[in-house]
Amino acid sequence: MKELLELFLAFARIGGLTFGGGYSMLPMLQREVVEKKGWATEAELMDYFAVGQCLPGVIAVNTAVFIGNKVKGLAGAVAASLGVISPSIIIILAIASLIQNFSDLPIVQYAFSGIRVGVCVLIFTSVLKLFKKAIIDKFTLILFSAVLILSVFTDISPVLFVVIAAFLGIIASLLKGGLKK
Amino acid sequence: MIYLNLFWEFLKVGLFTVGGGLASLPFLYDISDKTGWFSHAQLADMIAVSESTPGPIGINMATYVGFSTAGIFGSIAATIGFIIPSIIIVSIVSKFLKKFNENKFVKGAFYGLRAVSVALICSALFSVVKISLIDIPLFEQTGVFFDLINIPGIILAVICFFVLKKYNPHPIVILGASAAAGIIFGFLGIM
């Protein structure tokens, strides 16, 4: 029970402090889930992000379900996902019923022009940490560069990248295993 | 029964949205056309609010649409409906992963997946940089190089980066401080 409550609260913090899409929650996840609670390693977090991308639903909830499941099974998954959505419900309800034209207010726009800068820096430092763990040889470096270039300059769906990368990963690791023998 | 309808419609959105909250937009337009619960213009406002409040955008959208259609219980019905497919599908996949964790095919797949995961995060970073640190439309208009870069933004970013490296504060400290800096810069008219 205590663990379920901890999952709920940790993910409520993550949900309430995430601005923008699922990727901006990465720095918060690293801090809360990996560094503070030790519920998952950084490598596992990357796996969940990659797989969560290709499954239905939003990345934030999918990652919450993965980690909840790992810590406490289905009950943990439910606790974590309820945690991640509850700040949204409270904040949106407050804004929708109290403030008209919330996003047109100058103070909100100014705050967000600052927050976006903060989000850039946070994601950048997360990328630095993850890069060292994921890009470990020539194969992963080539894969990383190719996908980065394609996803910045084309509209190809991330799902396709993930599926192809999984396939290439299997082939490359089998070949490597074969070469060693 | 409006609550049940909301629950069911958003369950379908949750099931067919793959890859982030904004991917749910086409489905929301579809709901608007089909049910008349909200207009396209209202939807545009809801997107703006969902993007400028904390929380994943997809969840914020479900909450907002549910609320404007049928009040508090509507918002809860829509949001729960939206996340149920995730809970079921991801739980099944997660069992599978646990079981085949040591399998060489699964290991090989993740060897490739991790690299792609980082690349996709990097590309998300570029899209945030594009709307926060550089100003392409202004640059195209004036052609002046200094109009391309948001200088106060870059200074703020560099300060945030060094504070993070040196003191490793909780991310919310960085977000709070950069929101305050944005408000101050905004009212001074420099950002």
HADDOCK unambig.tbl for C-alpha pairs under 7 A between the chains (distance, minus, plus):
assign (segid A and resid 15 and name CA) (segid B and resid 55 and name CA) 4.88 0.50 0.50
assign (segid A and resid 15 and name CA) (segid B and resid 56 and name CA) 6.92 0.50 0.50
assign (segid A and resid 16 and name CA) (segid B and resid 54 and name CA) 5.41 0.50 0.50
assign (segid A and resid 16 and name CA) (segid B and resid 55 and name CA) 5.50 0.50 0.50
assign (segid A and resid 17 and name CA) (segid B and resid 54 and name CA) 5.83 0.50 0.50
assign (segid A and resid 17 and name CA) (segid B and resid 55 and name CA) 6.85 0.50 0.50
assign (segid A and resid 17 and name CA) (segid B and resid 172 and name CA) 6.67 0.50 0.50
assign (segid A and resid 18 and name CA) (segid B and resid 54 and name CA) 5.27 0.50 0.50
assign (segid A and resid 18 and name CA) (segid B and resid 55 and name CA) 5.15 0.50 0.50
assign (segid A and resid 18 and name CA) (segid B and resid 56 and name CA) 6.83 0.50 0.50
assign (segid A and resid 19 and name CA) (segid B and resid 53 and name CA) 6.57 0.50 0.50
assign (segid A and resid 19 and name CA) (segid B and resid 54 and name CA) 4.70 0.50 0.50
assign (segid A and resid 19 and name CA) (segid B and resid 55 and name CA) 5.98 0.50 0.50
assign (segid A and resid 20 and name CA) (segid B and resid 51 and name CA) 5.80 0.50 0.50
assign (segid A and resid 20 and name CA) (segid B and resid 56 and name CA) 6.32 0.50 0.50
assign (segid A and resid 20 and name CA) (segid B and resid 57 and name CA) 6.36 0.50 0.50
assign (segid A and resid 21 and name CA) (segid B and resid 20 and name CA) 6.88 0.50 0.50
assign (segid A and resid 21 and name CA) (segid B and resid 21 and name CA) 6.88 0.50 0.50
assign (segid A and resid 21 and name CA) (segid B and resid 56 and name CA) 5.54 0.50 0.50
assign (segid A and resid 21 and name CA) (segid B and resid 57 and name CA) 5.96 0.50 0.50
assign (segid A and resid 22 and name CA) (segid B and resid 20 and name CA) 6.69 0.50 0.50
assign (segid A and resid 22 and name CA) (segid B and resid 56 and name CA) 6.05 0.50 0.50
assign (segid A and resid 23 and name CA) (segid B and resid 121 and name CA) 6.47 0.50 0.50
assign (segid A and resid 27 and name CA) (segid B and resid 171 and name CA) 6.82 0.50 0.50
assign (segid A and resid 28 and name CA) (segid B and resid 171 and name CA) 6.34 0.50 0.50
assign (segid A and resid 46 and name CA) (segid B and resid 114 and name CA) 5.92 0.50 0.50
assign (segid A and resid 46 and name CA) (segid B and resid 117 and name CA) 6.39 0.50 0.50
assign (segid A and resid 47 and name CA) (segid B and resid 110 and name CA) 6.60 0.50 0.50
assign (segid A and resid 47 and name CA) (segid B and resid 114 and name CA) 6.25 0.50 0.50
assign (segid A and resid 49 and name CA) (segid B and resid 117 and name CA) 6.75 0.50 0.50
assign (segid A and resid 50 and name CA) (segid B and resid 113 and name CA) 6.21 0.50 0.50
assign (segid A and resid 50 and name CA) (segid B and resid 114 and name CA) 6.93 0.50 0.50
assign (segid A and resid 50 and name CA) (segid B and resid 117 and name CA) 5.19 0.50 0.50
assign (segid A and resid 53 and name CA) (segid B and resid 18 and name CA) 6.79 0.50 0.50
assign (segid A and resid 53 and name CA) (segid B and resid 19 and name CA) 4.86 0.50 0.50
assign (segid A and resid 54 and name CA) (segid B and resid 18 and name CA) 6.08 0.50 0.50
assign (segid A and resid 54 and name CA) (segid B and resid 19 and name CA) 6.20 0.50 0.50
assign (segid A and resid 55 and name CA) (segid B and resid 18 and name CA) 5.93 0.50 0.50
assign (segid A and resid 56 and name CA) (segid B and resid 14 and name CA) 6.42 0.50 0.50
assign (segid A and resid 56 and name CA) (segid B and resid 15 and name CA) 5.30 0.50 0.50
assign (segid A and resid 56 and name CA) (segid B and resid 16 and name CA) 5.92 0.50 0.50
assign (segid A and resid 56 and name CA) (segid B and resid 17 and name CA) 5.35 0.50 0.50
assign (segid A and resid 56 and name CA) (segid B and resid 18 and name CA) 4.50 0.50 0.50
assign (segid A and resid 56 and name CA) (segid B and resid 86 and name CA) 6.24 0.50 0.50
assign (segid A and resid 57 and name CA) (segid B and resid 14 and name CA) 4.96 0.50 0.50
assign (segid A and resid 57 and name CA) (segid B and resid 15 and name CA) 6.28 0.50 0.50
assign (segid A and resid 57 and name CA) (segid B and resid 17 and name CA) 5.45 0.50 0.50
assign (segid A and resid 57 and name CA) (segid B and resid 18 and name CA) 5.77 0.50 0.50
assign (segid A and resid 57 and name CA) (segid B and resid 83 and name CA) 6.84 0.50 0.50
assign (segid A and resid 57 and name CA) (segid B and resid 86 and name CA) 5.28 0.50 0.50
assign (segid A and resid 58 and name CA) (segid B and resid 19 and name CA) 6.42 0.50 0.50
assign (segid A and resid 58 and name CA) (segid B and resid 20 and name CA) 4.72 0.50 0.50
assign (segid A and resid 58 and name CA) (segid B and resid 21 and name CA) 5.40 0.50 0.50
assign (segid A and resid 58 and name CA) (segid B and resid 58 and name CA) 6.39 0.50 0.50
assign (segid A and resid 59 and name CA) (segid B and resid 19 and name CA) 6.70 0.50 0.50
assign (segid A and resid 59 and name CA) (segid B and resid 20 and name CA) 5.63 0.50 0.50
assign (segid A and resid 60 and name CA) (segid B and resid 56 and name CA) 6.45 0.50 0.50
assign (segid A and resid 61 and name CA) (segid B and resid 86 and name CA) 6.92 0.50 0.50
assign (segid A and resid 62 and name CA) (segid B and resid 86 and name CA) 5.89 0.50 0.50
assign (segid A and resid 62 and name CA) (segid B and resid 90 and name CA) 6.28 0.50 0.50
assign (segid A and resid 65 and name CA) (segid B and resid 87 and name CA) 5.97 0.50 0.50
assign (segid A and resid 65 and name CA) (segid B and resid 90 and name CA) 6.41 0.50 0.50
assign (segid A and resid 65 and name CA) (segid B and resid 91 and name CA) 6.67 0.50 0.50
assign (segid A and resid 66 and name CA) (segid B and resid 90 and name CA) 6.49 0.50 0.50
assign (segid A and resid 66 and name CA) (segid B and resid 91 and name CA) 6.77 0.50 0.50
assign (segid A and resid 66 and name CA) (segid B and resid 94 and name CA) 6.17 0.50 0.50
assign (segid A and resid 69 and name CA) (segid B and resid 91 and name CA) 6.57 0.50 0.50
assign (segid A and resid 74 and name CA) (segid B and resid 91 and name CA) 6.88 0.50 0.50
assign (segid A and resid 77 and name CA) (segid B and resid 87 and name CA) 6.81 0.50 0.50
assign (segid A and resid 85 and name CA) (segid B and resid 59 and name CA) 6.56 0.50 0.50
assign (segid A and resid 87 and name CA) (segid B and resid 55 and name CA) 6.93 0.50 0.50
assign (segid A and resid 88 and name CA) (segid B and resid 54 and name CA) 6.75 0.50 0.50
assign (segid A and resid 88 and name CA) (segid B and resid 55 and name CA) 5.29 0.50 0.50
assign (segid A and resid 88 and name CA) (segid B and resid 59 and name CA) 6.77 0.50 0.50
assign (segid A and resid 88 and name CA) (segid B and resid 60 and name CA) 5.63 0.50 0.50
assign (segid A and resid 89 and name CA) (segid B and resid 63 and name CA) 5.83 0.50 0.50
assign (segid A and resid 92 and name CA) (segid B and resid 60 and name CA) 6.67 0.50 0.50
assign (segid A and resid 92 and name CA) (segid B and resid 63 and name CA) 6.82 0.50 0.50
assign (segid A and resid 92 and name CA) (segid B and resid 64 and name CA) 6.25 0.50 0.50
assign (segid A and resid 102 and name CA) (segid B and resid 49 and name CA) 6.74 0.50 0.50
assign (segid A and resid 103 and name CA) (segid B and resid 48 and name CA) 6.25 0.50 0.50
assign (segid A and resid 103 and name CA) (segid B and resid 49 and name CA) 5.61 0.50 0.50
assign (segid A and resid 103 and name CA) (segid B and resid 52 and name CA) 6.56 0.50 0.50
assign (segid A and resid 107 and name CA) (segid B and resid 183 and name CA) 6.12 0.50 0.50
assign (segid A and resid 110 and name CA) (segid B and resid 182 and name CA) 5.07 0.50 0.50
assign (segid A and resid 110 and name CA) (segid B and resid 183 and name CA) 4.73 0.50 0.50
assign (segid A and resid 110 and name CA) (segid B and resid 186 and name CA) 5.23 0.50 0.50
assign (segid A and resid 111 and name CA) (segid B and resid 179 and name CA) 4.31 0.50 0.50
assign (segid A and resid 111 and name CA) (segid B and resid 180 and name CA) 6.40 0.50 0.50
assign (segid A and resid 111 and name CA) (segid B and resid 182 and name CA) 4.89 0.50 0.50
assign (segid A and resid 111 and name CA) (segid B and resid 183 and name CA) 4.95 0.50 0.50
assign (segid A and resid 112 and name CA) (segid B and resid 179 and name CA) 6.31 0.50 0.50
assign (segid A and resid 112 and name CA) (segid B and resid 182 and name CA) 6.98 0.50 0.50
assign (segid A and resid 113 and name CA) (segid B and resid 132 and name CA) 6.45 0.50 0.50
assign (segid A and resid 113 and name CA) (segid B and resid 182 and name CA) 5.71 0.50 0.50
assign (segid A and resid 114 and name CA) (segid B and resid 178 and name CA) 4.76 0.50 0.50
assign (segid A and resid 114 and name CA) (segid B and resid 179 and name CA) 4.63 0.50 0.50
assign (segid A and resid 114 and name CA) (segid B and resid 181 and name CA) 6.09 0.50 0.50
assign (segid A and resid 114 and name CA) (segid B and resid 182 and name CA) 3.88 0.50 0.50
assign (segid A and resid 115 and name CA) (segid B and resid 175 and name CA) 5.50 0.50 0.50
assign (segid A and resid 115 and name CA) (segid B and resid 178 and name CA) 5.30 0.50 0.50
assign (segid A and resid 115 and name CA) (segid B and resid 179 and name CA) 4.83 0.50 0.50
assign (segid A and resid 116 and name CA) (segid B and resid 128 and name CA) 6.86 0.50 0.50
assign (segid A and resid 116 and name CA) (segid B and resid 132 and name CA) 5.81 0.50 0.50
assign (segid A and resid 117 and name CA) (segid B and resid 132 and name CA) 5.81 0.50 0.50
assign (segid A and resid 117 and name CA) (segid B and resid 133 and name CA) 6.89 0.50 0.50
assign (segid A and resid 117 and name CA) (segid B and resid 153 and name CA) 6.42 0.50 0.50
assign (segid A and resid 117 and name CA) (segid B and resid 157 and name CA) 5.94 0.50 0.50
assign (segid A and resid 117 and name CA) (segid B and resid 178 and name CA) 6.97 0.50 0.50
assign (segid A and resid 118 and name CA) (segid B and resid 157 and name CA) 6.64 0.50 0.50
assign (segid A and resid 118 and name CA) (segid B and resid 160 and name CA) 6.91 0.50 0.50
assign (segid A and resid 118 and name CA) (segid B and resid 174 and name CA) 6.03 0.50 0.50
assign (segid A and resid 118 and name CA) (segid B and resid 175 and name CA) 5.35 0.50 0.50
assign (segid A and resid 118 and name CA) (segid B and resid 178 and name CA) 5.61 0.50 0.50
assign (segid A and resid 120 and name CA) (segid B and resid 125 and name CA) 6.22 0.50 0.50
assign (segid A and resid 120 and name CA) (segid B and resid 128 and name CA) 6.20 0.50 0.50
assign (segid A and resid 120 and name CA) (segid B and resid 129 and name CA) 6.25 0.50 0.50
assign (segid A and resid 121 and name CA) (segid B and resid 157 and name CA) 6.10 0.50 0.50
assign (segid A and resid 121 and name CA) (segid B and resid 160 and name CA) 6.75 0.50 0.50
assign (segid A and resid 121 and name CA) (segid B and resid 161 and name CA) 6.00 0.50 0.50
assign (segid A and resid 123 and name CA) (segid B and resid 125 and name CA) 6.44 0.50 0.50
assign (segid A and resid 124 and name CA) (segid B and resid 125 and name CA) 6.97 0.50 0.50
assign (segid A and resid 127 and name CA) (segid B and resid 118 and name CA) 6.59 0.50 0.50
assign (segid A and resid 127 and name CA) (segid B and resid 122 and name CA) 6.74 0.50 0.50
assign (segid A and resid 130 and name CA) (segid B and resid 118 and name CA) 6.70 0.50 0.50
assign (segid A and resid 131 and name CA) (segid B and resid 118 and name CA) 6.47 0.50 0.50
assign (segid A and resid 134 and name CA) (segid B and resid 114 and name CA) 5.43 0.50 0.50
assign (segid A and resid 134 and name CA) (segid B and resid 115 and name CA) 5.30 0.50 0.50
assign (segid A and resid 135 and name CA) (segid B and resid 115 and name CA) 5.95 0.50 0.50
assign (segid A and resid 140 and name CA) (segid B and resid 112 and name CA) 6.60 0.50 0.50
assign (segid A and resid 140 and name CA) (segid B and resid 115 and name CA) 5.61 0.50 0.50
assign (segid A and resid 143 and name CA) (segid B and resid 115 and name CA) 6.53 0.50 0.50
assign (segid A and resid 143 and name CA) (segid B and resid 116 and name CA) 6.84 0.50 0.50
assign (segid A and resid 144 and name CA) (segid B and resid 115 and name CA) 5.19 0.50 0.50
assign (segid A and resid 144 and name CA) (segid B and resid 116 and name CA) 5.63 0.50 0.50
assign (segid A and resid 144 and name CA) (segid B and resid 119 and name CA) 5.26 0.50 0.50
assign (segid A and resid 147 and name CA) (segid B and resid 116 and name CA) 6.43 0.50 0.50
assign (segid A and resid 147 and name CA) (segid B and resid 119 and name CA) 6.03 0.50 0.50
assign (segid A and resid 148 and name CA) (segid B and resid 119 and name CA) 4.82 0.50 0.50
assign (segid A and resid 148 and name CA) (segid B and resid 120 and name CA) 6.42 0.50 0.50
assign (segid A and resid 148 and name CA) (segid B and resid 122 and name CA) 6.93 0.50 0.50
assign (segid A and resid 148 and name CA) (segid B and resid 123 and name CA) 5.99 0.50 0.50
assign (segid A and resid 151 and name CA) (segid B and resid 123 and name CA) 6.41 0.50 0.50
assign (segid A and resid 152 and name CA) (segid B and resid 123 and name CA) 5.64 0.50 0.50
assign (segid A and resid 162 and name CA) (segid B and resid 113 and name CA) 6.22 0.50 0.50
assign (segid A and resid 162 and name CA) (segid B and resid 116 and name CA) 6.61 0.50 0.50
assign (segid A and resid 165 and name CA) (segid B and resid 112 and name CA) 4.97 0.50 0.50
assign (segid A and resid 165 and name CA) (segid B and resid 113 and name CA) 5.51 0.50 0.50
assign (segid A and resid 165 and name CA) (segid B and resid 116 and name CA) 6.68 0.50 0.50
assign (segid A and resid 166 and name CA) (segid B and resid 109 and name CA) 3.99 0.50 0.50
assign (segid A and resid 166 and name CA) (segid B and resid 110 and name CA) 6.34 0.50 0.50
assign (segid A and resid 166 and name CA) (segid B and resid 112 and name CA) 5.34 0.50 0.50
assign (segid A and resid 166 and name CA) (segid B and resid 113 and name CA) 5.43 0.50 0.50
assign (segid A and resid 167 and name CA) (segid B and resid 109 and name CA) 6.19 0.50 0.50
assign (segid A and resid 168 and name CA) (segid B and resid 112 and name CA) 6.46 0.50 0.50
assign (segid A and resid 169 and name CA) (segid B and resid 108 and name CA) 4.90 0.50 0.50
assign (segid A and resid 169 and name CA) (segid B and resid 109 and name CA) 4.71 0.50 0.50
assign (segid A and resid 169 and name CA) (segid B and resid 110 and name CA) 6.81 0.50 0.50
assign (segid A and resid 169 and name CA) (segid B and resid 111 and name CA) 5.46 0.50 0.50
assign (segid A and resid 169 and name CA) (segid B and resid 112 and name CA) 4.01 0.50 0.50
assign (segid A and resid 170 and name CA) (segid B and resid 105 and name CA) 5.58 0.50 0.50
assign (segid A and resid 170 and name CA) (segid B and resid 108 and name CA) 4.08 0.50 0.50
assign (segid A and resid 170 and name CA) (segid B and resid 109 and name CA) 4.91 0.50 0.50
assign (segid A and resid 173 and name CA) (segid B and resid 108 and name CA) 5.31 0.50 0.50
